[in-house]
Amino acid sequence: MRTVFLHGDVDRFAATAAELSERFGARAEVPGLVDTLLRDKCARDGLLARWTTTDVTRLLTEVVPRHLVLPRWSAVPELLHDWVDFLAAERLLMSGSAPVPALHAAIDRAAPEYLAAMADPAEWGPEKFWSLAAREHGVDLGSDGAFARFVESVDDGVVDLDRDLLRAIEERAEREGLPVPAYWLPPMRVPDESTPDTEAARTGIVARMAELHGWIGAGRGKDEFGDLAGALGCDLPAMRLTLEWAVRVHLVRVVGDRVVRSAISGALLAEPGVLWTRLWQMFVLLDEVLDAEAEVLDGLLGGEDAFPEVVQAMLSALYTDTEAVPLEQVVSLVAHALAEDGAVEGETRAAVARVVVRVLDQWELMGMLRRHATELPELLERIEAFAPGGEADHTVIELMPLGVWAAHGALREFGFIAPTLDEVVESPAEVVVLALPGSPPDVVEEVVAAWVGSRGRAAASLELAELLRRVDDPEVRLGALWLLEHTGDEGVAAVLDLREDPVCGPAARMWLRVRPNGQEVELRDGDELVVALDTMVVTAREDTAAFLADFRTHTTPDQLAVLDEITRTGDARADLVLGVVAAEHPDERVSKAAKRCLNRLNT
């Protein structure tokens, strides 16, 4: 059973959650608890079987009080004890979890605080508050329209509720946001926390702030600011942005019609690392970067502030690539983030591009990146793929150490899980094989060598073999077998023990046969097709266009034969491949054949 979900895979998470709930068994006194704890865990880190003392404490003291209405509160700690024992007995508890006795002790320690939270309406969520308020006023929640009438009576003042309490509950819920599945970025080399201290003094932004501070002197009237742009060597929009930025980090302050130095300005300038970090923390609040494009970009989000979305999308585009990233690619990804239907063209896309360039100007001034033009064929190909037509901009962008450090922290603040290399090396095999795809080749090489080296080849091979026995998932299976390639003879020995396994036997036999010094392992009917289906499923999930392009390299009769073969296997994964071919294959003959095969499979 797969218990790791790193990329928001809702459908496969739901299947695992249902299976875990069924195996654990229902508990009438605690309806919805297992579903709640699994959904919360999926949103926190995507690791359903890794439980720490912090996890169980948070579940008891925050998650359950926010969401669940229960007939007997003390049943929750009892069930949570059972849950921990269940995971341990089923050998599902992932490495990195706290020891079982420590989890039980944490549950017992948190129980009093949990009971207090269940009794305190201030700890409830909005839905629970409204539900219990309606019950207390005799509302039949099963009656059509009854709850809506109750809310209307509250709005009209007929029913009195504690509005201050309700406002506080709703504000907290808005701050916490809706739980969404965790999304892991590829592991990256991240500079240490001392990076701003060692790099900031050399950046243009710190120099500009020092120039601004010197120009302000004993204070300047706002009517004198026409001269500031010249003093700073920038245009008027950049001058206004610099001044607003300086106010936000409390380097200067506005007093009536004058701007003066703050009381901490001298000390702040003497600590360039601190100043740089404060400037970076305040950057996302600088709506002035949008300038004239604010109305256009905010309009793409239904009037909501677009600037945080722009910053998040740009950091995501730049952070996960250790080489140069085309400007055209960054613009396209930002446009897509602002309008997920992809309908950002013409002048609207041009507005996005202007904002992206303004942001890059400031980040370059901060020493976070460098830009240059490229004529490298592989980069030009990427540029053309993202350019909307016409003359493409050949500018590419590379993050510098300050940029990687800043992006890593900011993306974590935005809610992404952005692991460092060390964090992935310490992770169990299931996390490693799912986290590495999409990482730069040099990062993959470093992680694999360190992961195997930290365990030793024998222990690493046994951990991967156990993963192959436990998880029947093509993405995990392909990744684990690929990782076994790096464990030498110990890996071969581990895979030899898997030849007869009902879950991974076909893949193990094929892996052994295709090695450079292949073992004398007898293949069985269907082995090659089962392994080919693994590859087709993973490719179809990740990149439909690439899957179809590869599928169409075969002749039409061969394509039809493959469709028939995978249908006859009765494999549950075949419906994904057949569905993609049926819906998107351009050859009507092949797409119709896929539809017929899909019908056969489903019946």
C-alpha positions in Angstrom: 0.0 0.0 0.0 1.4 3.4 -1.0 1.4 5.9 1.9 3.5 8.7 0.4 1.8 11.4 -1.6 4.1 14.3 -2.5 2.4 16.0 -5.4 -1.2 16.5 -4.5 -2.4 13.2 -6.0 -6.0 13.4 -4.7 -7.3 10.3 -6.4 -4.6 7.9 -5.3 -4.7 9.4 -1.8 -8.4 8.7 -1.6 -7.9 5.1 -2.5 -5.2 4.6 0.2 -7.3 6.4 2.8 -10.3 4.2 2.0 -8.1 1.0 2.3 -6.5 2.2 5.6 -9.9 3.0 7.1 -11.3 -0.4 6.1 -8.3 -2.3 7.5 -8.4 -0.3 10.7 -12.1 -0.7 11.2 -14.9 1.8 11.9 -15.4 3.2 15.4 -19.0 4.3 16.0 -18.1 6.6 18.8 -15.6 8.6 16.7 -17.2 9.1 13.3 -15.0 10.7 10.8 -11.8 10.7 12.9 -9.7 8.4 10.6 -10.8 10.4 7.5 -10.0 13.7 9.3 -6.6 12.6 10.5 -5.6 11.2 7.1 -6.8 14.3 5.2 -4.9 16.5 7.7 -1.8 14.5 7.3 -2.0 14.6 3.6 -2.3 18.4 3.7 0.6 18.7 6.2 3.3 16.6 4.5 1.7 13.8 2.4 3.3 11.1 4.6 0.3 9.2 5.9 2.4 6.6 7.9 5.0 9.0 9.5 3.8 10.1 12.9 5.8 12.3 15.3 4.8 13.4 18.8 4.1 16.9 17.2 1.7 15.3 14.8 -0.4 13.5 17.4 -0.4 16.5 19.7 -1.5 18.8 17.0 -4.2 16.4 15.9 -5.6 16.2 19.4 -5.3 19.9 20.5 -6.1 21.6 17.2 -7.5 19.5 14.4 -10.2 17.5 16.2 -11.5 20.4 18.3 -11.7 22.5 15.1 -13.7 20.0 13.1 -15.4 17.1 14.9 -18.6 17.0 16.9 -18.5 13.8 19.0 -20.8 12.0 21.4 -17.9 11.0 23.7 -14.7 13.1 23.7 -12.5 10.6 25.6 -13.0 8.1 22.8 -10.6 10.1 20.6 -7.3 9.5 22.6 -8.4 5.9 23.0 -8.8 5.5 19.2 -5.5 7.4 18.5 -3.7 4.9 20.7 -5.3 2.1 18.7 -4.2 3.9 15.4 -0.6 4.0 16.4 -0.7 0.3 17.4 -2.4 -0.6 14.1 0.3 1.1 12.0 3.0 -0.6 14.0 1.4 -4.0 13.9 0.9 -3.7 10.1 4.5 -2.6 9.6 3.3 0.6 8.1 4.8 3.1 10.5 7.4 4.8 8.5 11.0 5.5 9.5 11.3 9.0 10.8 8.3 8.4 13.1 8.7 8.7 16.8 9.0 5.4 18.7 5.6 3.8 19.5 6.0 4.4 23.3 6.8 8.0 22.7 3.7 8.4 20.6 1.5 6.9 23.3 3.1 9.1 25.9 2.5 12.2 23.7 -1.2 11.2 23.3 -1.6 10.9 27.1 0.1 14.3 27.7 -2.1 16.1 25.2 -5.3 14.5 26.4 -6.1 17.2 29.1 -5.5 20.1 26.6 -7.6 18.3 24.0 -10.5 17.9 26.4 -10.3 21.6 27.3 -10.3 22.6 23.7 -13.3 20.5 22.9 -15.2 22.4 25.7 -14.0 25.8 24.5 -16.0 27.3 21.6 -13.0 29.6 20.8 -11.1 26.5 19.7 -13.8 25.4 17.2 -13.9 26.0 13.5 -16.7 28.0 11.8 -18.6 25.0 10.5 -18.6 23.3 13.9 -19.6 26.5 15.6 -22.6 27.1 13.3 -23.6 23.4 13.5 -23.7 23.3 17.3 -25.3 26.8 17.5 -28.1 25.5 15.2 -28.6 22.4 17.3 -28.8 24.5 20.5 -31.6 26.5 18.9 -33.5 23.4 17.9 -32.8 23.5 14.2 -33.4 20.2 12.4 -30.2 20.0 10.3 -31.7 17.2 8.2 -34.6 19.4 7.0 -34.2 21.1 3.7 -33.6 24.8 4.1 -33.6 24.7 7.9 -30.0 25.7 8.3 -30.3 28.5 5.7 -33.3 29.9 7.6 -31.4 29.8 10.9 -28.4 31.8 9.4 -30.9 34.3 8.0 -32.5 34.7 11.4 -29.0 35.3 12.9 -28.3 37.9 10.2 -31.6 39.6 10.9 -30.9 39.8 14.6 -33.8 37.5 15.5 -31.3 34.9 17.0 -28.5 36.2 19.1 -25.0 34.6 18.8 -21.7 35.7 20.3 -20.6 37.7 17.3 -17.2 38.7 18.7 -16.4 35.0 19.2 -17.7 34.1 15.7 -15.6 36.8 14.2 -12.5 35.6 15.9 -13.2 32.0 14.8 -13.7 33.1 11.2 -10.6 35.3 11.1 -8.5 32.4 12.4 -10.0 30.1 9.8 -9.2 32.6 7.1 -5.6 32.9 8.3 -5.2 29.1 8.4 -6.8 28.7 5.0 -8.4 25.6 3.6 -6.4 22.3 3.8 -5.0 21.3 0.5 -2.8 18.3 -0.3 0.9 18.9 0.4 3.1 19.6 -2.6 6.8 18.8 -2.5 9.3 20.6 -4.7 12.4 18.7 -5.8 15.2 18.5 -3.3 17.8 21.3 -3.8 21.2 22.3 -2.3 20.3 25.2 0.0 22.9 27.6 1.3 23.0 27.9 5.1 21.5 30.5 7.3 24.6 32.7 7.3 24.3 33.5 3.6 22.7 37.0 4.0 25.4 37.9 6.5 28.2 36.9 4.1 26.6 38.1 0.8 24.3 41.1 1.6 27.0 43.8 2.0 28.0 43.4 -1.7 24.4 43.8 -3.1 23.1 46.8 -4.9 20.0 47.1 -2.8 22.0 47.6 0.5 24.1 50.2 -1.3 21.0 52.0 -2.6 19.4 52.0 0.9 22.6 53.6 2.3 22.5 56.2 -0.4 18.8 56.9 0.4 19.7 57.2 4.1 22.5 59.6 3.4 20.3 61.8 1.1 17.5 62.0 3.7 20.0 63.4 6.2 18.2 65.4 8.9 15.0 65.1 7.0 13.5 66.0 3.6 10.2 67.5 2.5 8.2 65.5 0.0 8.5 68.4 -2.4 12.2 67.7 -2.6 11.8 64.1 -3.8 12.1 65.1 -7.4 15.9 65.0 -6.9 16.0 61.6 -5.3 15.8 59.6 -8.5 19.0 61.3 -9.7 20.7 60.8 -6.4 19.9 57.1 -6.6 20.7 56.7 -10.3 17.3 55.2 -11.1 14.0 56.3 -12.8 11.0 57.7 -10.9 9.1 54.4 -10.5 12.2 52.7 -9.0 12.7 55.7 -6.7 9.1 55.5 -5.4 9.5 51.8 -4.9 12.8 52.2 -3.0 11.3 54.8 -0.7 8.2 52.7 0.0 10.5 49.7 0.7 12.7 51.8 3.1 9.5 52.8 5.0 8.4 49.2 5.3 11.7 48.0 6.8 11.7 51.1 9.1 14.8 52.6 7.7 13.0 55.8 7.3 9.6 57.1 8.4 7.0 59.6 7.2 6.2 62.5 9.6 3.5 64.7 8.1 5.0 66.1 4.8 8.5 65.1 5.7 10.5 61.9 5.5 13.1 61.4 8.3 15.5 58.6 9.4 14.1 56.1 11.9 15.6 55.7 15.4 17.2 52.4 14.3 18.3 53.4 10.9 22.0 53.7 11.7 22.1 50.4 13.6 20.1 48.7 10.8 22.5 49.8 8.1 25.4 48.5 10.2 23.9 45.0 9.9 23.6 44.5 6.1 22.5 40.8 6.6 19.6 41.9 8.8 18.7 44.8 6.5 18.7 42.5 3.5 16.6 39.9 5.2 14.0 42.5 6.2 13.9 43.9 2.7 13.2 40.4 1.4 10.5 39.7 4.0 8.8 43.0 3.0 9.1 42.4 -0.8 5.8 40.5 -1.2 4.0 43.5 0.3 5.3 45.9 -2.4 2.3 46.2 -4.7 4.0 49.2 -6.2 5.9 46.7 -8.3 2.7 46.1 -10.3 2.4 49.8 -11.1 0.0 50.4 -14.0 -0.5 46.7 -14.5 -2.2 46.3 -11.1 -5.7 46.5 -12.4 -5.1 44.0 -15.2 -3.3 41.4 -13.1 -5.7 41.7 -10.1 -8.5 41.3 -12.6 -7.2 37.9 -13.6 -7.8 36.8 -9.9 -11.3 38.3 -9.6 -10.0 41.4 -7.9 -7.7 39.7 -5.4 -4.2 40.9 -5.0 -2.1 39.3 -7.8 1.3 40.2 -6.5 1.8 37.4 -4.0 0.8 34.9 -6.8 3.3 36.5 -9.2 6.1 36.2 -6.6 5.2 32.6 -5.8 5.0 31.5 -9.4 8.4 33.2 -10.3 10.2 31.6 -7.3 8.7 28.2 -8.2 9.9 28.5 -11.8 13.4 29.6 -10.9 14.1 27.5 -7.7 13.7 24.0 -9.1 16.2 24.5 -12.0 19.9 24.6 -11.2 20.7 25.9 -14.7 19.5 29.0 -16.6 15.8 29.4 -17.0 14.4 31.3 -20.0 12.6 34.5 -19.3 9.8 33.4 -21.7 9.3 30.3 -19.6 9.0 32.3 -16.4 6.4 34.7 -18.0 4.4 31.7 -19.2 4.3 30.0 -15.8 3.3 33.3 -14.1 0.5 33.8 -16.7 -0.7 30.3 -16.1 -0.7 30.8 -12.3 -2.9 33.9 -12.7 -5.3 32.3 -15.1 -5.3 28.5 -14.9 -7.3 28.1 -18.2 -4.2 29.4 -19.9 -6.1 32.3 -21.6 -3.5 35.0 -21.1 -2.6 36.4 -24.4 -1.9 39.6 -26.3 -1.7 42.7 -24.1 -2.6 40.8 -21.0 0.5 38.6 -21.4 2.5 41.6 -22.2 1.4 43.2 -18.9 2.5 40.0 -17.1 5.9 40.2 -18.9 6.4 43.8 -17.8 5.7 42.9 -14.1 8.0 39.9 -14.3 10.8 42.1 -15.6 10.2 44.7 -12.9 10.5 41.9 -10.2 13.6 40.6 -11.8 15.1 44.1 -11.8 14.7 44.3 -8.0 15.9 40.7 -7.4 19.0 41.4 -9.5 19.6 44.5 -7.4 19.3 42.3 -4.3 22.0 40.0 -5.7 19.5 37.1 -6.0 20.0 36.4 -9.7 21.8 37.3 -12.9 20.5 37.6 -16.4 22.1 37.3 -19.7 21.3 36.5 -23.4 21.8 33.0 -24.7 22.4 31.3 -28.0 22.7 27.8 -26.6 20.5 25.5 -28.9 18.9 23.6 -26.0 17.9 26.8 -24.3 16.7 28.4 -27.6 14.5 25.4 -28.1 12.9 25.9 -24.6 12.5 29.6 -25.4 10.6 28.9 -28.6 8.4 26.4 -26.8 7.2 29.1 -24.4 7.2 32.1 -26.6 3.7 33.1 -27.9 4.9 33.8 -31.4 6.9 36.6 -33.0 10.3 37.6 -31.8 11.2 35.7 -28.6 13.3 37.2 -25.8 16.6 35.2 -25.5 17.2 36.3 -21.9 17.8 33.6 -19.4 18.0 33.8 -15.6 20.2 32.0 -13.0 19.6 32.1 -9.3 22.6 33.1 -7.1 23.2 31.7 -3.6 21.2 34.5 -2.0 18.3 33.8 -4.4 18.3 30.0 -3.7 18.4 30.8 0.1 15.6 33.4 -0.2 13.4 31.2 -2.5 13.7 28.2 -0.3 12.4 30.0 2.8 9.7 31.9 0.9 8.3 28.8 -0.9 8.1 27.1 2.5 6.2 30.1 3.8 3.9 29.8 0.8 3.0 26.3 1.9 5.3 24.2 -0.3 7.5 21.4 1.1 11.0 22.3 -0.1 13.3 19.6 1.2 17.1 20.1 1.3 19.4 17.4 0.1 20.2 16.3 3.7 16.4 16.0 4.5 15.8 13.7 1.5 18.9 11.6 2.3 17.5 11.0 5.8 14.1 10.0 4.4 12.8 6.4 3.8 13.0 4.8 0.4 9.4 5.5 -0.6 9.9 9.3 -0.1 13.2 9.2 -2.0 11.9 7.4 -5.1 8.9 9.8 -5.3 10.8 13.0 -4.5 13.7 12.7 -7.0 11.9 12.8 -10.3 12.2 16.3 -11.8 15.4 17.1 -9.8 18.5 18.3 -11.7 20.8 15.4 -12.7 23.6 16.6 -10.4 21.3 16.8 -7.4 19.9 13.3 -8.1 23.4 11.9 -8.3 24.4 13.5 -5.0 21.2 12.3 -3.2 21.5 8.7 -4.4 25.1 8.4 -3.5 24.5 9.9 0.0 21.3 7.9 0.6 22.9 4.5 -0.2 26.2 5.5 1.5 24.5 6.5 4.7 22.8 3.1 5.0 25.3 0.9 3.4 24.5 -1.1 0.3 23.1 -4.1 2.1 20.6 -2.2 4.3 19.6 0.1 1.4 18.9 -2.9 -0.8 16.7 -4.6 1.9 14.8 -1.4 2.5 14.1 -1.1 -1.3 13.1 -4.7 -1.5 10.6 -4.4 1.3 9.2 -1.3 -0.4 8.7 -3.3 -3.6 6.8 -6.1 -1.7 4.6 -3.6 0.2 3.6 -1.1 -2.5 1.9 -2.1 -5.7 2.3 1.2 -7.6 4.1 1.6 -10.9 5.8 4.9 -10.0 7.2 3.5 -6.8 8.2 0.2 -8.4 10.1 1.8 -11.3 11.8 4.2 -8.9 12.8 1.5 -6.4 14.2 -0.7 -9.1 16.1 2.3 -10.6 17.6 3.1 -7.2 18.6 -0.6 -6.7 20.8 -0.1 -9.8 23.1 1.9 -7.4 23.5 -0.8 -4.7 25.7 -3.2 -6.6 25.8 -6.9 -5.9 23.8 -6.4 -2.7 20.9 -5.0 -4.8 21.1 -8.0 -7.2 20.8 -10.4 -4.3 17.8 -8.5 -2.9 16.0 -8.6 -6.2 16.7 -12.3 -6.7 14.6 -12.9 -3.5 11.7 -11.0 -5.2 11.4 -13.3 -8.3 8.4 -15.2 -6.9 6.7 -12.2 -5.2 3.1 -11.8 -6.3 3.3 -8.0 -6.4 6.7 -7.3 -8.0 7.8 -10.7 -9.4 7.4 -9.7 -13.1 9.4 -6.5 -12.6 12.1 -8.3 -10.6 12.5 -10.9 -13.3 12.8 -8.4 -16.1 15.2 -6.2 -14.1 17.5 -9.2 -13.6 17.4 -10.2 -17.2 18.2 -6.8 -18.7 21.2 -6.1 -16.5 24.6 -5.9 -18.3 25.6 -9.3 -16.8 22.0 -10.5 -16.7 21.1 -13.4 -14.4 19.8 -16.6 -15.9 16.2 -15.9 -14.9 13.3 -17.4 -16.8 10.7 -15.0 -17.9 7.0 -15.9 -17.8 4.2 -15.2 -20.2 3.1 -11.6 -19.7 6.2 -10.4 -17.8 7.3 -8.0 -20.5 3.8 -6.6 -21.0 3.3 -6.0 -17.2 6.5 -4.1 -17.0 5.8 -2.1 -20.2 2.4 -1.2 -18.6 4.1 0.2 -15.6 6.1 2.6 -17.8 3.0 3.5 -19.9 1.0 4.3 -16.8 3.7 6.5 -15.3 4.2 8.4 -18.6 0.5 8.8 -19.2 0.0 10.3 -15.7 3.0 12.7 -15.9 2.9 13.8 -19.6 0.0 12.8 -21.8 1.6 14.3 -24.9 4.9 12.5 -24.4 3.1 9.2 -23.8 1.0 9.5 -27.0 4.0 10.6 -29.0 5.9 7.5 -27.9 2.9 5.3 -28.4 2.5 6.5 -32.0 6.0 5.6 -33.0 4.6 2.1 -33.5 2.6 1.1 -36.5 -1.1 1.3 -36.3 -1.5 -2.6 -36.2 1.0 -2.7 -33.4 -0.8 0.0 -31.5 -4.1 -2.0 -31.8 -2.4 -5.2 -30.7 -1.0 -3.5 -27.6 -4.4 -2.2 -26.7 -5.8 -5.7 -27.0 -3.0 -7.2 -25.0 -3.3 -4.8 -22.0 -7.0 -5.3 -22.0 -6.6 -9.1 -21.7 -4.3 -8.7 -18.7 -7.3 -7.4 -16.8 -4.8 -5.2 -14.9 -6.5 -2.4 -12.9 -4.1 0.1 -14.3 -5.0 -0.5 -17.9 -8.0 1.8 -17.7 -5.7 4.8 -17.4 -3.8 4.0 -20.5 -6.9 3.1 -22.5 -8.7 6.2 -21.3 -5.9 8.5 -22.5 -5.7 6.8 -25.9 -9.5 6.8 -26.2 -9.8 10.5 -25.4 -6.7 12.0 -27.0 -5.3 9.8 -29.8 -5.7 11.7 -33.1 -6.2 8.5 -35.2 -10.0 7.8 -34.9 -9.4 4.1 -35.6 -7.1 3.7 -32.6 -9.2 5.9 -30.3 -12.3 3.9 -31.1 -10.5 0.6 -30.5 -9.3 2.0 -27.1 -12.9 2.9 -26.2 -14.1 -0.7 -27.1 -11.2 -2.1 -25.0 -12.2 0.2 -22.1 -15.7 -1.1 -22.2 -14.5 -4.7 -22.2 -12.3 -4.0 -19.2 -15.1 -2.3 -17.3 -17.5 -5.1 -17.9 
